[in-house]
Amino acid sequence: MKLPNNIRSSSFLPCFVLCLAVCGPKLHAQDTGINPAEALTRFSAQSIREKLYVHTDKDYYMPGEIIWFKIYCADAFLHKPLPLSKVAYVEILDSANKAVRQEKIALHNATGNGSIYLSQQVASGHYKLRAYTRWMQNDDPHWFFEKQIAVMNLNHLPPVKPVTESNKTQITFFPEGGDLVQGMENRIAFKASNATGKGVAFKGYLLDGQDTLLHFEPEHLGMGTFPLTPEAGHRYRAFIVPENGLPFEAILPETRSVGTSLAVQPTPDGFRIHIHTNEPGNEAMRLLVHTRGITRLHTTLPLTEGKAQFQLPASVPGEGISVVTIFNGKGQPVCERLIFSYPEKELDINLSVSKPVYHTREAVELQLSTASTDSAEFSLSVYSIDSLQQPGSGNILSYLLLSSDIRGHIENPETYFAESNPDKARQMDLLLRTQGWRRFNWKTITSQKTPIYRYAPELQGHLITGTVFSGEKPASNTTVFLSAPSSLTLFRPATSDVNGNFRADVPNLFGSHHLIAQTESSSYTISIHDPFSRQFSTSTLPTMYRPLENPGTLLQQNIGMQVRNIYSGDQLNVHHLPHSGDTIPFYNRADQQYQLDKYTRFTTMEEVLREYVNLVDVRFKNKEVNLFVIDPLRKAYFENKPLNLLDGVPVFNFTKFLAFDPMKIYSVDVVAKQYVLGNTSFPGILNWRTYAPSAAYYEATPNMLQVDYEGLQLTREFYSPAYDSPDKKDSRIPDFRNVLHWAPAVKAGKNTDAKLRFYTSDLPGKYVVVAEGLSTGGTAGSGMLFFEVK
């Protein structure tokens, strides 16, 4: 599938430029393998990858509350906003990956925002909020966006944590580069964690038979390293004594007799790379450094007695995670190591309020500014923090540069970027030593095959897909008409492929609809596909236990939720079509439009057509009615029947259509030309609109499928009262909001500041302002500010 040229060129031109700038000399004649840098460049140029990041208003909820969120869509390689997909799929999944809620969110200019209401049926527990596009479904679900949220339902409280529960610890060892090779010094990284994925403290002892070689302990969140030069025929064990838990033994990876070792040591001016191999026949090794698929360095390292060294300048790797891969003389990857380069600049966000302490129901004037020379879009949340709800873990910067490019849970990812953390670089190196890289499959990349994509990107709007059958066999080259009764004329034709599959772009399908799919012939049946992914990552959720120490906080939040729904329920349920939504019908503009109330109202459709719809001819033959539209250019009627729509739904039987009550018709549009839509052509169009579109107007037939279908989510307005007068401030209506403000589309940058105004509630305590954003140049950042309400 060919993608738009403007997207391809803007996303991948730097890939070619960087590759040409840093590629080193060709390998010696012994190397017969495929050039991995050229293969990687070719592979990257053939694919566009997206990353989604979702900023939620907070991370802790109760049933009856609303999750507010903002979606950022970025180029996975460059992290610039990528306006490719127009729809994002957002799900709330339980521990069994069962969807509690699913929403389709419209994306406009690479961003989108939405909300999810949590019903009283949502049980207490930890849930995954995940988001992806249709295009991202071509990749492994590990690369979908995921974050953990907590829900506490007082009607279904979680269990009390058992006193005797086992704090089981597990430990994994990671030889640097991938393998332990006999006689070669290697630094072994390790990570010890509990059942929830959190790092644990322990004392460890490395054993060789009955001998204790060394003692080791974690340096940061259960992670650390120790040196080992393995000997042939030896299998090493570790005896682990957790701080809380039972001692146990773990086996280190097996020692290989032949192989290659890799050591990468961070230095003040870059990285020192050491290679040692005992594989026969190698005179040189290839060194490839790439950042998210963009080649940063490709060179040959001649071997001297099986060893080579290289100083990688700090300026070569790109921002974020880079992969150092070593290829042998046959072009096979033999070692790999992740390294990290901190960005030269972040999207600095300066938040300020007029004072640190406010009274209840007092106005807060908030200012957001940034020194960025690029324009940027931000999302901002203001909420209370207490023993249950604390500022969330991770942010847009840590996600784009770190979490999104490696598998597995990362504990407190924001700490690796905190300016207040003097050991962040060392801790980052420890983290990357204990992570695997799975995004690139070198066999796929070097195969030189053009990637085949199952899922097409939604470039215009929501794609509805399905299969049409003739009997039990898929029917190819069959036109399916998809529509939903609406005043917006939601109609699209689609032609099935050789497998009977079809897809139709329905860009204005917002809200709940009665979807109708039909063929003109009665010999076909139709099924509609579920657009949500049924593939899941292997990440797990921790068990939630009842918080016994703060029952008052739970009760306060529950009362606040009930008060909001009682007194502000109507305001919280206001929905409307997004500003980006298009209300113009697919044919753009009619040649003639008739509003029937402006004419004499007739009692039959035939009279309406004959008396004042002069571009349409009504003909009878063998008691069957046919309609024909005149072509004004030829001054002759089209030979074939026009497309006849009733509120956007095709009605093929003109005889039955003329029996429709014209008093229900508001207007009719006439398109008097041959109109081409997709692979289908229509000799004129009649579009009848009723006062109240209804599925009851259409007779069910064997070739018609009717289903209730959720389109793109309508925009829900965030509501907060304004106490801008003495009467409102003295109102006796209680206000226990713990989310004071949510602004999903704040624009700033280019010497432009954003000013926001909101009011505190009746709930005293400490509040946090969290802002996240992404600039047009691909710079991400977050900011945080605290104030108090008394």
C-alpha positions in Angstrom: 0.0 0.0 0.0 1.4 3.4 -1.0 1.3 6.1 1.6 1.0 9.8 0.9 4.1 11.4 -0.5 4.1 14.4 1.8 4.0 12.1 4.9 6.7 9.8 3.6 9.1 12.6 2.7 8.7 14.6 5.9 9.2 11.6 8.1 12.0 9.8 6.4 14.3 12.2 4.6 16.5 12.6 7.7 16.9 8.8 7.7 18.6 8.8 4.4 20.7 11.9 5.1 22.0 10.6 8.4 22.8 7.2 6.9 24.8 8.7 4.1 26.6 11.1 6.5 27.8 8.5 9.0 28.2 5.2 7.1 31.7 4.0 7.3 33.9 2.1 4.8 32.8 -1.2 3.2 33.8 -4.4 4.8 36.7 -6.6 3.7 36.2 -9.1 0.9 35.5 -11.8 3.4 32.2 -10.2 4.3 29.4 -11.7 2.1 26.5 -10.6 4.2 23.9 -8.0 3.3 24.8 -4.4 4.4 22.6 -4.0 7.6 22.6 -0.2 7.4 21.3 -0.2 3.9 18.7 -2.9 4.8 17.6 -0.9 7.9 17.3 2.4 5.9 15.3 0.6 3.2 13.0 -1.0 5.8 12.5 2.3 7.7 11.7 4.1 4.4 9.0 1.6 3.6 7.2 1.9 6.9 5.7 4.7 8.9 5.3 4.0 12.6 3.2 5.9 15.1 3.4 6.4 18.8 0.5 7.4 21.0 0.8 9.0 24.4 -2.3 9.5 26.6 -2.4 12.1 29.4 -5.2 11.4 31.8 -6.6 13.9 34.3 -5.4 11.6 37.2 -4.8 7.9 37.9 -7.2 7.0 40.7 -11.0 6.9 40.2 -14.3 5.8 41.7 -17.2 4.5 39.7 -19.4 7.4 38.8 -16.4 9.5 37.9 -15.2 10.5 34.4 -11.7 9.7 33.0 -10.7 12.8 31.0 -7.8 12.2 28.6 -5.8 13.8 25.8 -4.1 11.8 23.0 -0.8 12.8 21.3 0.2 11.0 18.1 3.8 11.2 17.1 6.2 9.8 14.5 7.8 6.9 16.2 11.2 7.7 14.7 11.4 11.5 15.0 8.7 12.2 17.7 7.2 15.0 15.7 3.4 15.3 15.7 2.3 12.9 12.9 -1.2 13.7 11.4 -1.5 10.2 9.7 -4.3 8.4 11.5 -7.6 10.2 12.1 -8.9 7.7 14.7 -7.5 6.3 18.0 -8.9 3.3 19.8 -9.0 3.6 23.6 -9.8 0.7 25.9 -10.0 0.0 29.7 -8.9 -3.6 30.2 -9.1 -5.7 33.4 -6.6 -8.2 34.5 -8.0 -10.8 32.1 -7.8 -8.3 29.2 -11.5 -8.1 29.1 -12.6 -4.7 27.9 -14.6 -2.7 30.4 -15.0 0.3 28.1 -14.1 0.9 24.5 -14.1 4.3 22.7 -13.2 5.5 19.2 -11.6 9.0 19.4 -11.3 11.4 16.5 -7.7 12.7 15.8 -7.3 16.1 14.3 -3.8 17.5 13.6 -2.2 14.6 15.5 -4.2 15.1 18.7 -7.5 14.1 20.1 -9.3 14.2 23.4 -12.1 12.3 25.0 -13.7 11.0 28.2 -14.8 7.7 29.7 -17.6 7.4 32.3 -17.0 4.6 34.8 -20.3 2.9 35.7 -21.2 1.5 39.1 -20.6 -2.0 37.7 -16.8 -1.4 37.4 -15.3 -3.5 40.2 -12.4 -2.4 42.4 -9.0 -3.1 40.9 -6.1 -2.0 38.7 -6.9 -1.6 35.0 -4.9 -1.0 31.9 -5.8 2.0 29.8 -4.4 1.3 26.3 -4.6 3.2 23.1 -3.6 2.5 19.5 -4.5 3.3 15.9 -5.6 0.9 13.2 -2.2 1.4 11.5 -0.5 0.4 14.8 -2.3 -2.9 14.8 0.2 -4.1 12.1 2.8 -4.1 14.9 3.1 -6.2 18.1 0.6 -5.0 20.8 3.5 -4.4 23.1 4.0 -1.1 21.3 0.5 0.1 22.0 0.3 2.8 24.6 -0.6 1.4 28.1 -0.8 2.9 31.5 -2.2 1.7 34.8 -5.2 3.3 36.5 -6.9 2.3 39.8 -10.6 2.1 40.5 -12.0 1.8 44.0 -15.7 0.7 44.2 -17.1 1.0 47.7 -19.9 -1.4 46.8 -17.3 -4.0 45.7 -14.3 -3.4 47.9 -11.1 -5.3 47.1 -9.9 -8.0 49.6 -7.8 -7.3 52.6 -4.1 -8.2 52.1 -3.4 -11.5 53.8 -0.9 -11.3 56.6 0.7 -14.5 55.4 1.0 -13.6 51.8 4.3 -14.6 50.3 6.5 -11.8 49.0 7.9 -13.9 46.3 11.0 -12.5 44.6 12.3 -13.3 41.2 15.6 -12.4 39.6 16.9 -12.3 36.1 20.5 -12.1 34.8 21.5 -10.3 31.6 25.0 -10.8 30.2 26.1 -7.6 28.5 25.8 -8.0 24.8 23.6 -11.2 25.1 26.0 -14.1 25.9 28.4 -15.4 28.4 31.5 -16.6 26.5 34.3 -18.6 28.2 37.4 -16.8 29.0 36.0 -13.4 28.2 35.3 -10.8 31.0 31.6 -9.9 31.1 29.6 -7.6 33.3 26.4 -9.3 34.3 23.3 -7.1 35.0 20.5 -8.3 37.2 17.1 -7.3 38.2 15.2 -8.6 41.2 11.5 -7.8 41.5 8.3 -8.9 43.4 5.0 -10.0 41.9 4.0 -6.4 41.2 7.1 -5.7 39.2 8.7 -3.5 41.8 12.4 -3.8 42.5 13.4 -5.4 45.8 16.4 -5.2 48.1 18.4 -8.4 48.7 21.9 -9.8 49.4 23.3 -12.1 46.7 26.1 -14.5 46.5 27.6 -15.8 43.2 28.4 -19.5 43.5 30.6 -21.8 41.4 30.0 -25.3 42.8 30.6 -24.9 46.6 32.8 -21.8 46.1 31.5 -18.3 46.7 33.0 -16.1 44.0 31.6 -12.7 45.1 28.9 -10.9 47.0 26.5 -8.5 45.2 23.6 -6.2 46.0 21.3 -4.0 43.9 22.2 -0.4 43.4 18.8 1.0 42.2 15.3 -0.5 42.4 16.5 -4.1 42.5 19.1 -3.6 39.7 22.8 -3.8 39.7 25.9 -5.4 38.0 28.9 -7.6 38.8 31.9 -8.8 36.8 32.4 -12.4 35.7 35.0 -14.2 33.5 33.3 -17.6 33.0 35.3 -20.8 32.6 34.5 -23.6 30.3 32.3 -26.3 31.8 31.2 -24.2 34.7 27.5 -23.5 35.5 27.1 -20.6 37.9 24.5 -20.1 40.5 23.3 -17.2 42.7 22.0 -17.5 46.2 19.5 -14.7 46.9 18.4 -13.5 50.4 15.6 -11.0 49.9 15.0 -8.3 52.4 11.4 -9.5 52.8 10.9 -13.1 51.7 12.5 -16.5 51.6 16.0 -17.2 50.3 16.3 -19.0 47.0 18.7 -20.0 44.3 18.8 -18.9 40.6 20.8 -20.2 37.7 22.9 -17.9 35.5 22.7 -18.2 31.7 24.8 -21.0 30.2 28.4 -20.3 29.2 29.2 -20.6 25.5 32.5 -22.0 24.3 32.5 -19.9 21.1 31.0 -16.5 20.7 31.4 -12.7 21.0 31.3 -10.4 24.0 30.4 -6.8 24.0 31.2 -4.1 26.6 29.9 -0.5 26.4 31.2 1.9 28.9 29.7 5.4 29.2 32.4 8.1 29.2 32.2 11.9 29.6 32.5 12.4 25.8 30.5 9.4 24.6 30.8 5.6 24.9 33.8 3.3 24.8 33.0 0.0 22.9 35.0 -3.2 23.5 34.5 -6.3 21.3 36.1 -9.7 22.0 35.4 -12.8 19.9 36.8 -16.3 19.5 34.6 -17.1 16.4 36.9 -18.5 13.7 37.2 -16.7 10.3 36.5 -13.2 11.5 39.0 -10.5 10.4 36.6 -7.6 11.1 33.2 -6.8 12.7 30.5 -4.4 11.7 29.3 -1.9 14.2 25.9 -0.4 13.6 24.3 2.2 15.9 20.7 3.2 15.2 18.2 5.3 17.0 14.6 4.1 16.5 15.5 2.7 13.1 17.5 5.7 11.9 21.1 4.7 11.2 23.5 6.9 13.1 26.8 5.0 12.5 27.9 2.1 10.4 31.5 1.2 10.3 34.0 -1.7 10.1 36.2 -2.6 13.1 39.3 -4.6 12.2 40.1 -7.3 14.8 43.5 -7.7 16.4 43.8 -11.1 18.2 40.0 -11.2 18.2 39.6 -7.8 19.9 38.6 -4.3 18.8 37.9 -1.0 20.5 35.9 2.1 19.3 35.1 5.4 20.8 31.6 6.4 20.0 31.3 10.2 20.1 28.4 11.5 22.2 27.1 13.5 19.2 26.4 10.4 17.1 23.5 8.6 18.9 20.2 10.3 18.6 18.1 11.4 21.6 16.7 8.6 23.7 17.5 4.9 23.3 20.0 3.8 20.6 20.9 0.2 19.8 24.5 -0.9 19.4 24.6 -4.0 17.3 27.7 -6.1 16.3 27.6 -8.2 13.1 30.1 -10.9 12.4 31.9 -11.4 9.0 28.8 -13.3 7.7 26.6 -10.3 8.4 24.9 -12.0 11.3 24.0 -10.1 14.5 26.0 -11.5 17.4 25.7 -8.8 20.1 23.4 -6.0 21.1 23.4 -3.4 23.7 21.1 -0.4 24.5 22.5 3.0 25.3 20.8 6.3 26.1 21.5 9.9 25.2 19.7 12.6 27.0 18.0 15.3 24.9 19.8 18.6 24.5 16.6 20.4 25.3 13.2 19.6 26.7 10.0 21.4 26.3 10.3 23.6 29.4 6.9 24.3 30.9 6.6 27.2 33.4 3.5 27.2 35.6 2.6 30.0 37.9 -0.3 31.0 40.1 -0.8 34.3 42.0 -0.4 32.8 45.5 0.4 29.5 47.2 -2.8 29.3 49.3 -6.4 29.9 48.2 -9.8 29.8 50.0 -12.6 27.6 48.9 -14.7 28.9 45.9 -11.9 31.3 45.0 -10.7 32.1 41.5 -7.3 30.8 40.5 -5.4 32.6 37.7 -3.0 30.1 36.2 -0.3 31.0 33.6 1.5 28.5 31.3 4.5 29.7 29.4 7.4 28.1 27.5 10.7 29.3 26.1 10.2 27.1 23.0 10.5 28.8 19.7 8.1 26.3 18.2 4.4 26.4 18.8 3.2 23.6 21.1 0.0 22.1 22.4 -0.5 21.2 26.0 -3.0 19.3 28.2 -3.4 20.4 31.8 -5.1 18.9 34.8 -5.6 20.3 38.3 -6.6 17.7 41.0 -6.4 17.1 44.7 -3.7 14.8 46.1 -4.1 12.7 49.2 -3.2 9.3 50.7 -4.9 7.6 47.7 -4.3 9.9 44.7 -0.7 11.0 44.1 0.9 12.6 41.0 1.1 9.9 38.4 4.2 7.9 37.4 5.7 8.8 34.0 5.1 11.6 31.6 5.2 12.3 27.9 9.0 12.8 27.8 9.8 9.6 29.7 7.3 7.7 27.5 8.5 8.9 24.1 12.2 8.6 24.9 12.2 5.6 27.2 9.1 3.5 28.0 7.7 3.3 24.4 11.0 1.8 23.0 11.5 -1.1 25.4 9.3 -3.9 26.7 8.3 -4.5 30.2 7.3 -2.4 33.2 9.5 0.5 34.2 9.2 1.5 37.8 9.1 5.3 38.3 10.3 6.2 34.7 10.1 10.0 35.4 13.0 9.6 38.0 15.5 8.9 35.1 14.8 12.4 33.8 14.5 14.4 37.0 17.0 17.3 37.4 17.0 16.7 41.1 18.4 13.1 40.6 22.3 13.3 40.3 22.6 9.6 39.6 20.0 9.5 36.8 22.6 8.6 34.0 24.0 5.7 36.0 20.5 4.5 36.9 19.5 4.8 33.3 22.4 2.6 32.2 21.5 0.0 34.8 17.9 0.0 33.5 19.0 -0.5 29.9 21.3 -3.3 30.8 18.3 -5.2 32.1 16.0 -4.7 29.1 15.7 -6.5 25.8 15.1 -4.9 22.4 12.3 -6.5 20.3 11.2 -3.9 17.8 13.5 -4.9 15.0 13.6 -8.4 13.7 16.8 -8.5 11.6 15.7 -11.4 9.5 12.7 -9.4 8.4 14.8 -6.3 7.8 17.5 -8.0 5.8 15.1 -10.1 3.7 14.6 -7.2 1.4 10.9 -8.0 1.1 8.4 -5.2 1.0 6.4 -5.2 4.2 2.8 -6.4 3.9 0.3 -4.6 6.0 -3.0 -6.1 7.0 -4.5 -2.9 8.4 -4.7 0.3 6.4 -4.3 3.6 8.1 -7.5 5.7 8.7 -6.4 8.7 6.7 -9.8 10.4 6.3 -11.9 9.0 9.2 -13.3 5.9 10.7 -13.0 2.8 8.4 -15.8 0.2 8.7 -14.7 -3.2 7.5 -16.6 -6.4 6.9 -17.1 -9.4 4.7 -19.8 -10.1 2.1 -20.9 -13.7 1.4 -22.7 -15.5 -1.3 -24.1 -18.5 0.6 -21.2 -19.6 2.8 -18.5 -18.4 0.3 -16.9 -14.9 0.3 -18.2 -12.9 -2.6 -15.6 -10.8 -4.5 -16.2 -7.7 -6.6 -19.5 -7.0 -4.8 -20.7 -3.5 -3.9 -21.8 -3.0 -0.3 -23.6 0.1 0.7 -22.9 1.3 4.3 -25.1 4.0 5.8 -26.7 5.2 9.0 -30.0 7.1 9.2 -29.0 10.7 9.9 -29.5 14.2 8.8 -25.7 14.3 8.0 -26.0 11.8 5.1 -23.7 9.1 6.4 -23.3 7.0 3.3 -20.4 5.1 1.7 -20.2 2.3 -0.9 -17.4 -0.3 -0.8 -16.4 -3.0 -3.2 -15.2 -6.4 -1.9 -11.8 -7.9 -2.8 -11.0 -11.4 -3.8 -11.5 -12.6 -0.2 -14.9 -10.9 0.1 -13.5 -8.2 2.4 -14.6 -4.6 2.1 -13.8 -1.4 3.8 -15.5 2.0 3.7 -14.4 5.3 5.0 -17.2 7.0 7.0 -15.5 10.1 8.3 -18.5 11.8 10.0 -19.8 8.8 12.0 -20.0 10.4 15.5 -22.0 9.0 18.3 -24.4 6.0 18.5 -26.0 4.9 15.2 -28.1 2.2 13.7 -25.7 1.0 11.0 -27.2 -0.5 7.8 -25.1 -2.5 5.4 -26.8 -3.9 2.3 -26.3 -5.0 -1.3 -28.6 -4.3 -4.2 -29.0 -8.0 -4.8 -30.8 -10.2 -2.3 -28.5 -13.1 -2.7 -25.8 -11.9 -0.4 -25.2 -11.7 3.4 -22.9 -9.3 5.3 -20.8 -9.3 8.5 -19.1 -6.3 10.1 -15.7 -6.6 11.7 -14.8 -5.5 15.2 -12.3 -2.7 14.8 -10.7 -3.2 18.2 -7.6 -5.3 18.5 -7.9 -8.8 20.0 -4.1 -9.0 20.5 -2.7 -8.1 23.9 0.7 -7.5 25.5 2.0 -9.8 28.2 2.1 -7.0 30.8 0.3 -7.9 34.0 -1.6 -5.9 36.6 -0.9 -6.1 40.4 -3.6 -7.2 42.8 -5.4 -4.4 44.5 -5.9 -4.6 48.3 -8.2 -2.7 50.5 -6.7 0.6 51.9 -7.4 0.1 55.6 -5.4 3.1 56.9 -7.5 5.9 55.3 -11.2 5.0 55.4 -12.1 8.7 55.8 -10.5 9.6 52.4 -12.4 6.8 50.7 -15.7 8.0 52.2 -14.9 11.6 51.3 -14.2 10.8 47.7 -17.3 8.7 47.4 -19.5 11.4 48.8 -17.9 13.9 46.4 -18.6 11.7 43.4 -22.3 11.4 44.4 -22.7 15.1 45.0 -21.2 15.9 41.6 -23.5 13.5 39.8 -26.6 14.8 41.7 -26.0 18.5 41.3 -23.9 18.6 38.1 -25.0 15.5 36.2 -26.8 17.4 33.5 -23.8 19.7 32.8 -21.4 16.7 32.7 -23.6 14.9 30.1 -23.5 17.7 27.5 -22.1 16.3 24.2 -21.6 17.9 20.8 -20.0 17.2 17.4 -16.3 18.1 17.5 -15.2 21.4 15.8 -13.4 19.3 13.3 -16.5 17.4 12.4 -17.8 17.9 8.8 -21.5 18.3 8.3 -21.4 18.7 4.5 -22.8 15.7 2.6 -20.4 13.5 0.5 -21.6 15.1 -2.8 -20.7 18.5 -1.4 -23.4 20.5 -3.0 -26.7 19.7 -4.8 -27.7 21.0 -8.2 -31.1 21.7 -6.8 -32.5 21.6 -3.3 -36.2 21.6 -2.3 -37.5 22.4 1.1 -41.0 20.9 1.0 -42.5 23.4 3.5 -41.9 26.2 0.9 -44.2 24.4 -1.5 -47.7 23.1 -1.6 -47.6 19.9 0.6 -48.9 16.9 -1.5 -50.1 13.7 0.0 -48.1 11.3 -2.3 -44.4 11.2 -3.3 -45.4 10.9 -7.0 -47.1 14.3 -6.8 -44.1 15.8 -5.1 -41.8 14.6 -7.9 -44.1 15.5 -10.7 -45.1 19.0 -9.5 -41.9 20.6 -8.6 -38.8 18.3 -8.7 -38.3 19.0 -12.4 -34.9 17.2 -12.7 -36.5 13.8 -12.0 -38.8 11.8 -14.3 -41.3 9.3 -12.9 -41.9 6.3 -15.2 -44.2 3.3 -14.8 -43.6 -0.1 -16.5 -45.4 -3.3 -15.6 -46.7 -1.7 -12.4 -43.0 -1.0 -11.4 -41.9 2.5 -10.7 -38.6 3.8 -12.1 -36.9 7.2 -11.5 -34.5 8.9 -13.8 -32.5 12.1 -13.4 -31.9 14.5 -16.3 -28.4 15.5 -17.3 -28.6 19.3 -17.9 -25.5 19.2 -20.1 -26.9 16.7 -22.5 -30.5 17.7 -21.9 -31.4 14.0 -21.7 -32.2 11.6 -18.9 -29.5 9.2 -17.7 -30.2 5.6 -18.9 -29.7 4.0 -15.5 -31.4 4.5 -12.1 -30.0 7.2 -9.7 -28.8 6.6 -6.2 -31.9 7.1 -4.1 -31.2 7.9 -0.4 -33.6 8.4 2.5 -31.6 10.1 5.3 -28.5 8.6 3.7 -29.8 5.1 3.4 -30.2 3.7 -0.2 -33.7 2.6 -1.1 -33.6 0.5 -4.3 -37.3 -0.4 -4.6 -38.8 2.8 -6.1 -42.3 1.3 -6.1 -42.3 0.9 -2.3 -40.5 4.2 -1.9 -43.3 6.1 -3.6 -45.6 4.8 -0.9 -43.6 6.7 1.7 -45.5 9.5 3.5 -44.2 12.8 2.1 -45.4 14.7 5.2 -42.3 13.2 7.0 -40.0 14.6 4.4 -38.2 17.9 5.2 -36.2 18.4 2.0 -34.7 16.7 -1.1 -31.3 17.3 -2.8 -30.9 16.5 -6.5 -27.4 15.9 -8.0 -27.9 16.0 -11.7 -24.6 14.5 -13.0 -22.7 11.3 -13.1 -21.2 11.1 -9.7 -18.2 8.9 -8.9 -17.6 7.9 -5.3 -14.7 5.4 -4.7 -15.1 2.6 -7.2 -18.8 3.2 -7.7 -20.5 5.6 -10.2 -24.1 6.9 -9.8 -26.2 8.4 -12.7 -27.5 11.2 -10.4 -28.4 11.3 -6.7 -31.6 11.9 -4.8 -31.2 12.5 -1.1 -34.4 12.8 0.9 -34.2 14.1 4.5 -36.9 13.5 7.0 -37.7 15.5 10.1 -36.7 12.7 12.4 -34.4 10.0 10.9 -35.4 6.6 12.0 -34.4 3.0 11.3 -38.1 2.1 11.3 -38.4 3.6 7.8 -36.5 0.8 6.2 -37.8 -2.7 5.5 -35.6 -5.5 6.6 -34.4 -7.7 3.7 -32.1 -10.8 3.6 -29.4 -8.7 2.0 -29.5 -6.1 4.7 -27.6 -6.1 8.0 -28.8 -3.8 10.7 -26.6 -3.3 13.8 -26.3 -0.8 16.6 -22.8 0.8 16.1 -20.8 3.2 18.1 -19.1 5.7 15.9 -16.5 8.2 17.0 -17.0 9.7 20.4 -18.9 13.0 20.6 -17.1 15.7 22.6 -18.1 16.0 26.2 -17.5 19.4 27.8 -15.6 19.5 31.1 -17.8 21.3 33.6 -16.7 23.4 36.6 -18.9 26.1 38.3 -17.8 29.7 38.2 -18.2 31.6 41.5 -17.9 35.0 39.8 -20.7 36.7 41.8 -21.6 36.9 45.5 -24.8 35.0 44.9 -23.0 32.1 43.3 -20.3 32.1 45.9 -22.9 31.9 48.7 -24.9 29.2 47.0 -25.9 26.3 49.2 -25.3 23.8 46.5 -22.3 21.7 47.6 -19.2 21.4 45.5 -16.8 18.6 46.3 -14.9 18.4 43.0 -11.4 16.8 43.4 -10.6 17.6 39.7 -10.8 21.4 39.6 -9.8 21.9 36.0 -9.1 19.9 32.8 -7.9 21.7 29.6 -7.0 19.3 26.8 -6.0 21.8 24.1 -3.9 24.6 25.6 -1.7 26.4 23.0 1.5 28.3 23.8 5.0 28.9 22.4 6.5 31.5 20.0 6.4 34.1 22.7 2.7 33.3 23.4 1.6 32.4 27.0 -1.6 30.7 28.0 -3.8 32.0 30.8 -6.4 29.9 32.4 -9.0 30.7 35.1 -10.9 28.3 37.3 -12.4 28.1 40.8 -11.5 26.0 43.8 -14.3 23.8 45.3 -15.5 23.2 48.9 -12.8 20.6 49.3 -9.7 21.8 51.2 -6.3 20.2 50.8 -3.3 20.1 48.6 -3.7 20.3 44.8 -1.3 19.7 41.9 -1.2 21.2 38.5 0.2 18.8 35.8 0.8 20.0 32.3 2.2 18.0 29.4 2.9 19.0 25.8 4.6 18.3 22.5 5.9 21.0 20.2 5.7 21.0 16.4 9.4 20.3 16.3 9.0 17.1 18.3 10.2 18.4 21.7 8.2 17.0 24.7 8.0 18.1 28.2 6.0 18.3 31.4 5.6 20.6 34.3 4.1 20.4 37.8 3.0 23.0 40.4 1.4 22.7 43.9 -0.9 25.0 45.8 -3.2 24.6 48.8 -6.9 25.3 49.5 -8.0 26.1 53.0 
